[in-house]
Amino acid sequence: DTAVSQTPKYLVTQMGNDKSIKCEQNLGHDTMYWYKQDSKKFLKIMFSYNNKELIINETVPNRFSPKSPDKAHLNLHINSLELGDSAVYFCASDDRRSNSPLHFGNGTRLTVT
Amino acid sequence: DQQVKQNSPSLSVQEGRISILNCDYTNSMFDYFLWYKKYPAEGPTFLISISSIKDKNEDGRFTVFLNKSAKHLSLHIVPSQPGDSAVYFCAASDRGVSYGGSQGNLIFGKGTKLSVKP
């Protein structure tokens, strides 16, 4: 199946821990993103990578660090997790060359206790 | 400061009737608008888009209307089906201005939950 896939789907952890969320796309897209949907249901962009290069970095605490080993993968590492980090995190991809619409993964629901 | 607003959190419609979902925006630099549909426990999926040079785009049962002077767009679903029940997100981008044309820096509204009753 061609898709954007992210793991894990659910992540429950305690404050202060470090965790990672992985994302892979097999659509051949050149740009990948992380979006956060908070408790108020807003979907907001966090980061964007084009061909492994960071092109968007919104106002996000530096505890959040994206890593793109290649253009098909964009992982999100979060250090020293806080209660306010609880949200659903969506990975997405598109292709600037073909102007394709944004394709989203199914989300990772992170709960920090 | 919400640049994209969906003022109706929910909408209930009878099967076969028209569903109209509304969206307002404040940033006059937005030049590309999209609607996404989201089922529970899934990611948003692209539904239909419209460029600011157009005022209407149609795809099957789905039509998006853009009124630039009012900074308003709407999604019409005719006829509505129970499978259309989902959360619909309006999104906007200034892809001609920022981030080298990428449409990925989308600004989303909070969504409208559509329920289509059989």
gemmi code that builds the backbone of each chain (N, CA, C; Angstrom):
import gemmi

chains = {
    "A": [
        ("ASP", (0.848, -1.200, 0.000), (0.000, 0.000, 0.000), (0.878, 1.242, 0.000)),
        ("THR", (0.537, 2.184, -0.864), (1.257, 3.450, -0.841), (0.642, 4.318, 0.235)),
        ("ALA", (1.496, 4.864, 1.106), (0.928, 5.593, 2.228), (2.010, 6.312, 3.010)),
        ("VAL", (1.508, 7.091, 3.967), (2.347, 7.659, 5.009), (2.050, 6.860, 6.266)),
        ("SER", (3.056, 6.205, 6.801), (2.822, 5.371, 7.978), (3.680, 5.874, 9.141)),
        ("GLN", (3.077, 5.908, 10.298), (3.792, 6.370, 11.475), (3.572, 5.405, 12.620)),
        ("THR", (4.582, 5.272, 13.451), (4.518, 4.370, 14.605), (5.182, 5.029, 15.811)),
        ("PRO", (4.662, 4.759, 17.018), (3.490, 3.919, 17.295), (2.191, 4.690, 17.093)),
        ("LYS", (1.076, 4.021, 17.166), (-0.224, 4.681, 17.058), (-0.605, 5.334, 18.389)),
        ("TYR", (-0.249, 4.679, 19.471), (-0.487, 5.219, 20.812), (0.815, 5.179, 21.594)),
        ("LEU", (1.013, 6.203, 22.410), (2.224, 6.273, 23.222), (1.848, 6.911, 24.554)),
        ("VAL", (1.988, 6.135, 25.622), (1.707, 6.642, 26.965), (3.015, 6.603, 27.734)),
        ("THR", (3.380, 7.720, 28.325), (4.669, 7.797, 28.990), (4.600, 8.798, 30.129)),
        ("GLN", (5.607, 8.784, 30.953), (5.621, 9.694, 32.096), (6.416, 10.953, 31.809)),
        ("MET", (6.099, 11.973, 32.553), (6.838, 13.234, 32.439), (8.326, 12.995, 32.608)),
        ("GLY", (9.096, 13.724, 31.823), (10.544, 13.650, 31.953), (11.195, 12.630, 31.033)),
        ("ASN", (10.389, 11.699, 30.510), (10.961, 10.687, 29.609), (11.277, 11.274, 28.244)),
        ("ASP", (12.083, 10.520, 27.476), (12.383, 10.850, 26.082), (11.723, 9.793, 25.207)),
        ("LYS", (11.064, 10.254, 24.136), (10.401, 9.300, 23.258), (10.574, 9.716, 21.795)),
        ("SER", (10.405, 8.755, 20.899), (10.486, 9.018, 19.461), (9.258, 8.490, 18.745)),
        ("ILE", (8.886, 9.196, 17.695), (7.827, 8.755, 16.799), (8.449, 8.653, 15.407)),
        ("LYS", (8.156, 7.540, 14.737), (8.763, 7.328, 13.427), (7.748, 7.534, 12.319)),
        ("CYS", (8.220, 7.984, 11.180), (7.348, 8.209, 10.035), (8.066, 7.830, 8.746)),
        ("GLU", (7.324, 7.146, 7.892), (7.864, 6.747, 6.602), (6.811, 6.971, 5.530)),
        ("GLN", (7.247, 7.440, 4.367), (6.310, 7.559, 3.247), (6.907, 6.853, 2.032)),
        ("ASN", (6.047, 6.117, 1.324), (6.506, 5.409, 0.121), (5.829, 5.971, -1.126)),
        ("LEU", (5.497, 7.261, -1.042), (4.831, 7.928, -2.150), (5.828, 8.600, -3.095)),
        ("GLY", (7.090, 8.559, -2.742), (8.095, 9.224, -3.569), (8.100, 10.736, -3.418)),
        ("HIS", (7.447, 11.230, -2.378), (7.392, 12.678, -2.142), (8.743, 13.216, -1.684)),
        ("ASP", (8.952, 14.508, -1.941), (10.239, 15.089, -1.570), (10.172, 15.930, -0.294)),
        ("THR", (8.989, 16.107, 0.253), (8.844, 16.959, 1.432), (7.996, 16.251, 2.485)),
        ("MET", (8.460, 16.315, 3.721), (7.728, 15.688, 4.828), (7.533, 16.683, 5.955)),
        ("TYR", (6.492, 16.438, 6.758), (6.081, 17.400, 7.779), (5.682, 16.675, 9.072)),
        ("TRP", (5.760, 17.417, 10.160), (5.106, 17.020, 11.397), (4.096, 18.102, 11.763)),
        ("TYR", (2.863, 17.647, 12.024), (1.801, 18.510, 12.504), (1.383, 18.034, 13.889)),
        ("LYS", (0.898, 18.969, 14.700), (0.402, 18.641, 16.040), (-1.053, 19.074, 16.136)),
        ("GLN", (-1.904, 18.162, 16.614), (-3.294, 18.516, 16.886), (-3.484, 18.524, 18.397)),
        ("ASP", (-3.707, 19.717, 18.934), (-3.785, 19.841, 20.380), (-5.195, 19.589, 20.889)),
        ("SER", (-5.389, 19.814, 22.177), (-6.685, 19.513, 22.796), (-7.804, 20.381, 22.240)),
        ("LYS", (-7.463, 21.526, 21.679), (-8.471, 22.400, 21.075), (-8.725, 22.042, 19.614)),
        ("LYS", (-8.141, 20.958, 19.178), (-8.372, 20.392, 17.841), (-7.690, 21.152, 16.712)),
        ("PHE", (-6.857, 22.137, 17.050), (-6.129, 22.825, 15.982), (-5.004, 21.933, 15.464)),
        ("LEU", (-4.893, 21.873, 14.144), (-3.779, 21.189, 13.488), (-2.748, 22.251, 13.130)),
        ("LYS", (-1.553, 22.155, 13.733), (-0.547, 23.182, 13.470), (0.752, 22.557, 13.022)),
        ("ILE", (1.370, 23.195, 12.037), (2.632, 22.656, 11.541), (3.741, 22.868, 12.575)),
        ("MET", (4.615, 21.880, 12.675), (5.765, 21.985, 13.551), (7.046, 22.109, 12.724)),
        ("PHE", (7.265, 21.140, 11.843), (8.493, 21.091, 11.050), (8.182, 20.652, 9.630)),
        ("SER", (9.102, 21.016, 8.732), (9.036, 20.502, 7.376), (10.445, 20.261, 6.865)),
        ("TYR", (10.630, 19.137, 6.187), (11.904, 18.804, 5.569), (11.689, 18.584, 4.084)),
        ("ASN", (12.562, 19.178, 3.277), (12.564, 18.938, 1.842), (13.890, 18.298, 1.476)),
        ("ASN", (13.810, 17.075, 0.944), (15.036, 16.344, 0.592), (16.051, 16.364, 1.734)),
        ("LYS", (15.592, 16.044, 2.903), (16.389, 15.934, 4.132), (16.847, 17.280, 4.692)),
        ("GLU", (16.410, 18.374, 4.082), (16.823, 19.682, 4.585), (15.656, 20.377, 5.291)),
        ("LEU", (15.913, 20.898, 6.477), (14.875, 21.586, 7.249), (14.477, 22.876, 6.545)),
        ("ILE", (13.185, 23.036, 6.225), (12.732, 24.262, 5.566), (11.686, 25.004, 6.375)),
        ("ILE", (11.000, 24.338, 7.276), (10.054, 25.010, 8.156), (10.343, 24.562, 9.575)),
        ("ASN", (10.462, 25.534, 10.450), (10.649, 25.227, 11.866), (9.853, 26.260, 12.637)),
        ("GLU", (8.607, 25.902, 12.950), (7.754, 26.844, 13.662), (8.202, 26.956, 15.116)),
        ("THR", (7.527, 27.788, 15.848), (7.928, 28.031, 17.231), (7.621, 26.793, 18.066)),
        ("VAL", (8.590, 25.933, 18.140), (8.443, 24.670, 18.858), (9.591, 24.587, 19.859)),
        ("PRO", (9.315, 24.135, 21.099), (10.415, 24.003, 22.066), (11.548, 23.158, 21.507)),
        ("ASN", (12.779, 23.482, 21.865), (13.892, 22.728, 21.310), (14.015, 21.332, 21.915)),
        ("ARG", (13.079, 20.970, 22.790), (12.993, 19.566, 23.239), (12.526, 18.670, 22.092)),
        ("PHE", (11.926, 19.279, 21.077), (11.463, 18.535, 19.908), (12.547, 18.612, 18.836)),
        ("SER", (13.021, 17.455, 18.405), (14.041, 17.467, 17.364), (13.669, 16.479, 16.261)),
        ("PRO", (13.438, 16.994, 15.062), (13.172, 16.116, 13.932), (14.480, 15.565, 13.370)),
        ("LYS", (14.372, 14.365, 12.805), (15.559, 13.753, 12.181), (15.113, 13.126, 10.871)),
        ("SER", (15.786, 13.465, 9.784), (15.429, 12.924, 8.481), (16.619, 12.190, 7.891)),
        ("PRO", (16.705, 10.863, 8.082), (17.838, 10.109, 7.547), (17.835, 10.051, 6.019)),
        ("ASP", (16.660, 10.103, 5.427), (16.541, 10.164, 3.971), (15.178, 10.775, 3.671)),
        ("LYS", (14.912, 11.037, 2.400), (13.699, 11.808, 2.105), (12.414, 11.014, 2.292)),
        ("ALA", (12.530, 9.718, 2.571), (11.333, 8.907, 2.815), (11.013, 8.784, 4.301)),
        ("HIS", (11.873, 9.298, 5.151), (11.695, 9.152, 6.592), (11.861, 10.486, 7.304)),
        ("LEU", (10.962, 10.727, 8.251), (11.104, 11.900, 9.119), (10.633, 11.488, 10.510)),
        ("ASN", (11.599, 11.354, 11.424), (11.282, 10.936, 12.777), (11.235, 12.154, 13.690)),
        ("LEU", (10.493, 12.016, 14.772), (10.364, 13.111, 15.739), (10.798, 12.605, 17.102)),
        ("HIS", (11.819, 13.231, 17.654), (12.303, 12.856, 18.975), (11.935, 13.960, 19.960)),
        ("ILE", (11.400, 13.557, 21.103), (10.983, 14.535, 22.106), (11.699, 14.230, 23.416)),
        ("ASN", (12.434, 15.195, 23.913), (13.154, 15.048, 25.184), (12.343, 15.630, 26.334)),
        ("SER", (12.569, 15.087, 27.515), (11.993, 15.649, 28.751), (10.515, 15.977, 28.593)),
        ("LEU", (9.747, 14.978, 28.291), (8.329, 15.164, 27.993), (7.594, 15.869, 29.120)),
        ("GLU", (6.666, 16.762, 28.722), (5.855, 17.516, 29.669), (4.380, 17.187, 29.434)),
        ("LEU", (3.559, 17.493, 30.452), (2.124, 17.210, 30.336), (1.524, 17.877, 29.105)),
        ("GLY", (1.977, 19.093, 28.815), (1.431, 19.856, 27.695), (1.795, 19.295, 26.329)),
        ("ASP", (2.672, 18.306, 26.310), (3.027, 17.678, 25.028), (1.977, 16.663, 24.597)),
        ("SER", (1.045, 16.344, 25.488), (-0.016, 15.395, 25.138), (-0.825, 15.949, 23.980)),
        ("ALA", (-0.916, 15.190, 22.916), (-1.578, 15.633, 21.693), (-1.549, 14.481, 20.704)),
        ("VAL", (-2.151, 14.717, 19.546), (-2.005, 13.772, 18.438), (-1.027, 14.380, 17.447)),
        ("TYR", (-0.005, 13.631, 17.089), (1.022, 14.100, 16.170), (0.829, 13.398, 14.829)),
        ("PHE", (0.732, 14.226, 13.788), (0.528, 13.692, 12.436), (1.759, 13.965, 11.574)),
        ("CYS", (2.202, 12.912, 10.934), (3.223, 13.048, 9.907), (2.516, 13.257, 8.569)),
        ("ALA", (3.129, 13.970, 7.659), (2.520, 14.215, 6.348), (3.613, 14.372, 5.305)),
        ("SER", (3.226, 14.233, 4.052), (4.192, 14.450, 2.974), (3.489, 15.020, 1.747)),
        ("ASP", (4.260, 15.706, 0.944), (3.783, 16.127, -0.377), (5.003, 16.286, -1.284)),
        ("ASP", (4.726, 16.685, -2.517), (5.821, 16.807, -3.463), (5.753, 18.174, -4.129)),
        ("ARG", (6.745, 18.986, -3.889), (6.758, 20.354, -4.409), (6.914, 20.368, -5.918)),
        ("ARG", (7.498, 19.283, -6.472), (7.706, 19.257, -7.919), (6.387, 19.056, -8.646)),
        ("SER", (5.520, 18.219, -8.095), (4.264, 17.900, -8.777), (3.063, 18.598, -8.157)),
        ("ASN", (3.295, 19.373, -7.112), (2.198, 20.107, -6.475), (1.111, 19.165, -5.959)),
        ("SER", (1.511, 18.025, -5.450), (0.540, 17.060, -4.930), (-0.043, 17.574, -3.612)),
        ("PRO", (-1.282, 17.162, -3.295), (-1.837, 17.573, -2.005), (-1.126, 16.870, -0.852)),
        ("LEU", (-1.279, 17.422, 0.308), (-0.645, 16.877, 1.501), (-1.310, 15.547, 1.877)),
        ("HIS", (-0.486, 14.520, 2.086), (-0.970, 13.210, 2.530), (-0.562, 13.027, 3.982)),
        ("PHE", (-1.525, 12.652, 4.821), (-1.264, 12.489, 6.238), (-1.169, 11.015, 6.638)),
        ("GLY", (-0.379, 10.765, 7.673), (-0.427, 9.485, 8.353), (-1.632, 9.444, 9.285)),
        ("ASN", (-1.810, 8.327, 9.969), (-2.985, 8.159, 10.828), (-2.815, 8.727, 12.231)),
        ("GLY", (-1.662, 9.296, 12.501), (-1.497, 9.981, 13.773), (-0.926, 9.102, 14.877)),
        ("THR", (-0.254, 9.737, 15.806), (0.229, 9.092, 17.037), (-0.346, 9.866, 18.208)),
        ("ARG", (-1.145, 9.168, 19.011), (-1.717, 9.843, 20.179), (-0.748, 9.698, 21.337)),
        ("LEU", (-0.149, 10.813, 21.718), (0.818, 10.830, 22.822), (0.123, 11.317, 24.093)),
        ("THR", (0.230, 10.523, 25.149), (-0.322, 10.893, 26.453), (0.813, 10.917, 27.464)),
        ("VAL", (1.025, 12.069, 28.055), (2.072, 12.217, 29.069), (1.411, 12.310, 30.435)),
        ("THR", (1.796, 11.409, 31.326), (1.160, 11.371, 32.660), (2.119, 11.837, 33.758)),
    ],
    "B": [
        ("ASP", (-4.426, 33.703, 17.456), (-5.098, 34.449, 16.405), (-5.412, 33.502, 15.241)),
        ("GLN", (-6.697, 33.173, 15.095), (-7.076, 32.205, 14.086), (-7.140, 32.856, 12.716)),
        ("GLN", (-6.337, 32.386, 11.798), (-6.378, 32.900, 10.436), (-7.417, 32.172, 9.596)),
        ("VAL", (-7.773, 30.970, 10.012), (-8.797, 30.196, 9.311), (-9.836, 29.779, 10.352)),
        ("LYS", (-11.078, 30.148, 10.098), (-12.126, 29.909, 11.086), (-13.250, 29.072, 10.514)),
        ("GLN", (-13.607, 28.052, 11.257), (-14.805, 27.287, 10.949), (-15.705, 27.445, 12.157)),
        ("ASN", (-16.694, 28.295, 12.027), (-17.473, 28.718, 13.188), (-18.524, 27.710, 13.629)),
        ("SER", (-18.819, 26.743, 12.788), (-19.789, 25.715, 13.185), (-19.038, 24.458, 13.585)),
        ("PRO", (-19.048, 24.109, 14.866), (-18.335, 22.892, 15.267), (-19.023, 21.617, 14.777)),
        ("SER", (-20.335, 21.715, 14.499), (-21.030, 20.516, 14.055), (-22.186, 20.885, 13.132)),
        ("LEU", (-22.577, 19.888, 12.322), (-23.665, 20.064, 11.371), (-24.339, 18.715, 11.184)),
        ("SER", (-25.675, 18.709, 11.250), (-26.417, 17.475, 11.050), (-27.333, 17.638, 9.848)),
        ("VAL", (-27.291, 16.665, 8.940), (-28.036, 16.758, 7.684), (-28.696, 15.414, 7.402)),
        ("GLN", (-29.839, 15.462, 6.761), (-30.519, 14.234, 6.360), (-29.897, 13.689, 5.074)),
        ("GLU", (-29.813, 12.376, 4.999), (-29.298, 11.729, 3.793), (-30.053, 12.234, 2.564)),
        ("GLY", (-29.296, 12.496, 1.493), (-29.900, 12.956, 0.250), (-29.992, 14.462, 0.125)),
        ("ARG", (-29.890, 15.167, 1.279), (-29.964, 16.625, 1.225), (-28.567, 17.211, 1.014)),
        ("ILE", (-28.519, 18.526, 0.904), (-27.246, 19.208, 0.704), (-26.586, 19.518, 2.056)),
        ("SER", (-25.276, 19.306, 2.126), (-24.484, 19.734, 3.285), (-23.664, 20.934, 2.847)),
        ("ILE", (-23.690, 21.982, 3.638), (-22.893, 23.183, 3.345), (-22.015, 23.484, 4.545)),
        ("LEU", (-20.710, 23.389, 4.311), (-19.742, 23.677, 5.379), (-19.036, 24.975, 5.036)),
        ("ASN", (-18.926, 25.834, 6.021), (-18.390, 27.177, 5.791), (-17.036, 27.396, 6.438)),
        ("CYS", (-16.299, 28.310, 5.842), (-14.957, 28.614, 6.324), (-14.646, 30.077, 6.012)),
        ("ASP", (-14.088, 30.783, 6.973), (-13.678, 32.174, 6.775), (-12.189, 32.301, 7.038)),
        ("TYR", (-11.545, 33.214, 6.345), (-10.115, 33.422, 6.582), (-9.821, 34.911, 6.674)),
        ("THR", (-8.695, 35.229, 7.269), (-8.373, 36.640, 7.500), (-7.172, 37.112, 6.689)),
        ("ASN", (-6.318, 36.197, 6.286), (-5.074, 36.571, 5.618), (-5.293, 36.720, 4.110)),
        ("SER", (-5.192, 37.933, 3.604), (-5.449, 38.164, 2.175), (-4.338, 37.612, 1.290)),
        ("MET", (-3.240, 37.149, 1.902), (-2.152, 36.559, 1.118), (-2.424, 35.088, 0.777)),
        ("PHE", (-3.412, 34.486, 1.404), (-3.737, 33.100, 1.090), (-4.165, 33.004, -0.375)),
        ("ASP", (-3.574, 32.047, -1.089), (-3.920, 31.909, -2.499), (-4.312, 30.483, -2.878)),
        ("TYR", (-4.421, 29.625, -1.896), (-4.765, 28.232, -2.197), (-5.513, 27.692, -1.000)),
        ("PHE", (-6.645, 27.031, -1.291), (-7.526, 26.587, -0.218), (-7.881, 25.119, -0.439)),
        ("LEU", (-7.984, 24.395, 0.656), (-8.241, 22.959, 0.557), (-9.267, 22.550, 1.604)),
        ("TRP", (-9.934, 21.462, 1.322), (-10.791, 20.796, 2.301), (-10.246, 19.390, 2.516)),
        ("TYR", (-10.173, 19.031, 3.786), (-9.758, 17.696, 4.173), (-10.887, 17.066, 4.977)),
        ("LYS", (-10.962, 15.749, 4.869), (-11.981, 14.979, 5.574), (-11.255, 14.049, 6.533)),
        ("LYS", (-11.774, 13.906, 7.749), (-11.094, 13.067, 8.733), (-12.088, 12.170, 9.452)),
        ("TYR", (-11.794, 10.861, 9.369), (-12.543, 9.890, 10.159), (-11.808, 9.678, 11.484)),
        ("PRO", (-12.525, 9.201, 12.522), (-11.875, 8.945, 13.812), (-10.690, 7.984, 13.671)),
        ("ALA", (-9.637, 8.269, 14.400), (-8.427, 7.427, 14.450), (-7.715, 7.325, 13.100)),
        ("GLU", (-8.024, 8.225, 12.193), (-7.298, 8.265, 10.924), (-6.751, 9.673, 10.707)),
        ("GLY", (-5.830, 9.794, 9.748), (-5.341, 11.114, 9.405), (-6.284, 11.806, 8.434)),
        ("PRO", (-6.183, 13.125, 8.335), (-7.006, 13.844, 7.353), (-6.666, 13.381, 5.940)),
        ("THR", (-7.686, 13.294, 5.098), (-7.466, 12.950, 3.691), (-7.959, 14.089, 2.810)),
        ("PHE", (-7.187, 14.368, 1.790), (-7.502, 15.459, 0.880), (-8.806, 15.198, 0.154)),
        ("LEU", (-9.625, 16.236, 0.054), (-10.929, 16.107, -0.602), (-10.979, 16.939, -1.886)),
        ("ILE", (-10.755, 18.211, -1.774), (-10.878, 19.107, -2.921), (-10.142, 20.400, -2.620)),
        ("SER", (-9.669, 21.068, -3.658), (-8.949, 22.321, -3.450), (-9.416, 23.373, -4.457)),
        ("ILE", (-9.008, 24.601, -4.205), (-9.325, 25.684, -5.136), (-8.236, 26.741, -5.050)),
        ("SER", (-7.839, 27.216, -6.203), (-6.869, 28.295, -6.276), (-7.609, 29.628, -6.218)),
        ("SER", (-6.905, 30.651, -5.787), (-7.554, 31.964, -5.654), (-7.932, 32.598, -6.989)),
        ("ILE", (-7.472, 32.014, -8.091), (-7.846, 32.578, -9.392), (-9.208, 32.054, -9.850)),
        ("LYS", (-9.759, 31.103, -9.102), (-11.060, 30.540, -9.438), (-12.072, 30.892, -8.363)),
        ("ASP", (-13.351, 30.751, -8.685), (-14.360, 30.940, -7.647), (-15.189, 29.682, -7.417)),
        ("LYS", (-14.889, 28.640, -8.187), (-15.635, 27.393, -8.023), (-14.789, 26.240, -8.541)),
        ("ASN", (-14.862, 25.136, -7.814), (-14.243, 23.905, -8.296), (-15.136, 22.744, -7.900)),
        ("GLU", (-15.361, 21.861, -8.855), (-16.325, 20.784, -8.655), (-15.655, 19.435, -8.868)),
        ("ASP", (-16.000, 18.475, -8.014), (-15.490, 17.117, -8.173), (-16.566, 16.160, -7.692)),
        ("GLY", (-17.345, 15.669, -8.643), (-18.418, 14.756, -8.272), (-19.459, 15.427, -7.403)),
        ("ARG", (-19.696, 14.856, -6.233), (-20.698, 15.416, -5.312), (-20.183, 16.628, -4.528)),
        ("PHE", (-18.914, 16.925, -4.674), (-18.285, 17.973, -3.866), (-17.972, 19.205, -4.722)),
        ("THR", (-18.390, 20.350, -4.216), (-18.108, 21.622, -4.883), (-17.603, 22.605, -3.844)),
        ("VAL", (-16.516, 23.280, -4.169), (-16.012, 24.323, -3.279), (-16.211, 25.664, -3.975)),
        ("PHE", (-16.720, 26.615, -3.218), (-16.945, 27.978, -3.697), (-16.030, 28.918, -2.935)),
        ("LEU", (-15.430, 29.855, -3.664), (-14.541, 30.826, -3.027), (-15.035, 32.237, -3.313)),
        ("ASN", (-15.224, 33.013, -2.263), (-15.594, 34.421, -2.382), (-14.455, 35.233, -1.779)),
        ("LYS", (-13.565, 35.695, -2.649), (-12.352, 36.368, -2.162), (-12.665, 37.684, -1.470)),
        ("SER", (-13.632, 38.402, -1.981), (-13.928, 39.711, -1.384), (-14.448, 39.548, 0.036)),
        ("ALA", (-15.166, 38.455, 0.284), (-15.691, 38.189, 1.625), (-14.739, 37.336, 2.450)),
        ("LYS", (-13.656, 36.885, 1.829), (-12.716, 35.964, 2.471), (-13.474, 34.766, 3.056)),
        ("HIS", (-14.221, 34.140, 2.199), (-15.101, 33.057, 2.622), (-15.082, 31.940, 1.579)),
        ("LEU", (-15.046, 30.729, 2.076), (-15.238, 29.599, 1.172), (-16.201, 28.611, 1.793)),
        ("SER", (-16.806, 27.827, 0.929), (-17.767, 26.846, 1.414), (-17.609, 25.559, 0.611)),
        ("LEU", (-17.957, 24.483, 1.279), (-17.954, 23.153, 0.655), (-19.398, 22.657, 0.609)),
        ("HIS", (-19.847, 22.324, -0.598), (-21.190, 21.780, -0.770), (-21.079, 20.298, -1.101)),
        ("ILE", (-21.862, 19.498, -0.413), (-21.905, 18.063, -0.688), (-23.345, 17.724, -1.075)),
        ("VAL", (-23.504, 17.295, -2.326), (-24.845, 16.972, -2.812), (-24.803, 15.716, -3.680)),
        ("PRO", (-25.636, 14.696, -3.419), (-26.423, 14.549, -2.202), (-25.554, 14.002, -1.070)),
        ("SER", (-25.880, 14.323, 0.150), (-25.120, 13.839, 1.294), (-25.433, 12.364, 1.534)),
        ("GLN", (-24.397, 11.632, 1.954), (-24.530, 10.201, 2.226), (-24.029, 9.919, 3.642)),
        ("PRO", (-24.533, 8.873, 4.275), (-24.070, 8.547, 5.639), (-22.549, 8.392, 5.725)),
        ("GLY", (-21.921, 7.886, 4.663), (-20.466, 7.732, 4.649), (-19.707, 9.050, 4.635)),
        ("ASP", (-20.429, 10.141, 4.410), (-19.792, 11.465, 4.454), (-19.617, 11.950, 5.891)),
        ("SER", (-20.204, 11.253, 6.840), (-20.102, 11.657, 8.247), (-18.639, 11.597, 8.676)),
        ("ALA", (-18.105, 12.755, 9.041), (-16.680, 12.885, 9.363), (-16.460, 14.312, 9.846)),
        ("VAL", (-15.226, 14.609, 10.222), (-14.845, 15.993, 10.524), (-14.201, 16.580, 9.268)),
        ("TYR", (-14.655, 17.751, 8.880), (-14.146, 18.419, 7.685), (-13.309, 19.633, 8.096)),
        ("PHE", (-12.075, 19.638, 7.626), (-11.162, 20.732, 7.919), (-10.966, 21.596, 6.686)),
        ("CYS", (-11.077, 22.876, 6.881), (-10.719, 23.854, 5.864), (-9.258, 24.227, 6.101)),
        ("ALA", (-8.496, 24.426, 5.033), (-7.095, 24.807, 5.179), (-6.725, 25.821, 4.106)),
        ("ALA", (-5.754, 26.647, 4.421), (-5.336, 27.692, 3.479), (-3.823, 27.811, 3.481)),
        ("SER", (-3.309, 28.302, 2.356), (-1.868, 28.431, 2.213), (-1.532, 29.664, 1.380)),
        ("ASP", (-0.397, 30.270, 1.679), (0.113, 31.340, 0.820), (1.295, 30.804, 0.032)),
        ("ARG", (1.034, 29.719, -0.683), (2.137, 28.977, -1.295), (2.898, 29.790, -2.312)),
        ("GLY", (2.280, 30.840, -2.822), (2.988, 31.660, -3.793), (3.989, 32.593, -3.141)),
        ("VAL", (3.889, 32.697, -1.819), (4.697, 33.692, -1.108), (5.759, 33.045, -0.253)),
        ("SER", (5.368, 32.054, 0.510), (6.298, 31.520, 1.492), (6.747, 30.118, 1.149)),
        ("TYR", (7.872, 29.747, 1.640), (8.376, 28.385, 1.604), (8.493, 27.841, 0.187)),
        ("GLY", (8.869, 28.694, -0.720), (9.189, 28.259, -2.070), (8.065, 27.573, -2.802)),
        ("GLY", (6.852, 27.913, -2.471), (5.738, 27.348, -3.216), (5.186, 26.086, -2.616)),
        ("SER", (5.767, 25.605, -1.556), (5.234, 24.404, -0.927), (3.861, 24.702, -0.344)),
        ("GLN", (2.942, 23.792, -0.560), (1.622, 23.975, 0.025), (1.549, 23.343, 1.402)),
        ("GLY", (2.656, 22.847, 1.874), (2.615, 22.126, 3.127), (2.415, 22.987, 4.346)),
        ("ASN", (2.751, 24.268, 4.250), (2.525, 25.108, 5.414), (1.072, 25.534, 5.415)),
        ("LEU", (0.210, 24.559, 5.661), (-1.215, 24.821, 5.642), (-1.671, 25.326, 6.999)),
        ("ILE", (-2.542, 26.304, 6.979), (-3.184, 26.793, 8.196), (-4.583, 26.180, 8.218)),
        ("PHE", (-4.866, 25.418, 9.257), (-6.124, 24.681, 9.342), (-7.119, 25.379, 10.252)),
        ("GLY", (-8.393, 25.211, 9.922), (-9.454, 25.567, 10.848), (-9.625, 24.447, 11.870)),
        ("LYS", (-10.545, 24.638, 12.826), (-10.742, 23.664, 13.886), (-11.603, 22.490, 13.465)),
        ("GLY", (-12.209, 22.600, 12.290), (-13.002, 21.483, 11.803), (-14.478, 21.617, 12.114)),
        ("THR", (-15.291, 21.004, 11.270), (-16.739, 20.899, 11.489), (-17.111, 19.425, 11.390)),
        ("LYS", (-17.779, 18.944, 12.422), (-18.192, 17.543, 12.430), (-19.528, 17.412, 11.720)),
        ("LEU", (-19.523, 16.720, 10.602), (-20.742, 16.506, 9.817), (-21.338, 15.140, 10.141)),
        ("SER", (-22.610, 15.140, 10.456), (-23.340, 13.887, 10.675), (-24.453, 13.808, 9.650)),
        ("VAL", (-24.436, 12.767, 8.848), (-25.477, 12.571, 7.848), (-26.375, 11.436, 8.324)),
        ("LYS", (-27.638, 11.760, 8.586), (-28.588, 10.788, 9.142), (-29.288, 10.034, 8.024)),
        ("PRO", (-29.376, 8.706, 8.166), (-30.066, 7.914, 7.134), (-31.567, 8.222, 7.115)),
    ],
}
model = gemmi.Model(1)
for chain_id, residues in chains.items():
    chain = gemmi.Chain(chain_id)
    for i, (resn, *xyz) in enumerate(residues, 1):
        res = gemmi.Residue()
        res.name, res.seqid = resn, gemmi.SeqId(i, " ")
        for name, pos in zip(("N", "CA", "C"), xyz):
            atom = gemmi.Atom()
            atom.name, atom.element = name, gemmi.Element(name[0])
            atom.pos, atom.b_iso = gemmi.Position(*pos), 0.0
            res.add_atom(atom)
        chain.add_residue(res)
    model.add_chain(chain)
structure = gemmi.Structure()
structure.add_model(model)
structure.setup_entities()
